[in-house]
Amino acid sequence: KVFLGSVGVAAVLSLLLAGTITHPIRRLRDEASDLLDRRGRLRGRFGGSRRADEIGDLARALEELTHRLAAHQHALESFASDVSHELKNPLASVRSAAELLADVE
């Protein structure tokens, strides 16, 4: 009886311990899967963690990673916008000059 009771207590404690480990990892997995929209753009960030263990360290590292990725994505979008603007201005000038030449003829 004592042995079966000990096995039962050990099983319950094992399940509780497994839950305390897997729950935060599942939460990180769910947050990671929700980070990108269908176009592959960041739409959120990791919430971070106050945990003082390895899982908390991982959550904080992922939070920093998404912050850097968001800054990089913003820089790329800004660059693309600037390039587009710089290309449109000379093309508009060429188009205007061509229209003026067509009007002169």
ABEGO torsion letter per residue (X at the ends): XAAAAAAAAAAAAAAAAAAAAAAAAAAAAAAAAAABBAAGBBABBBAEBABABAAAAAAAAAAAAAAAAAAAAAAAAAAAAAAAAAAAAAAAAAAAAAAAAAAAX
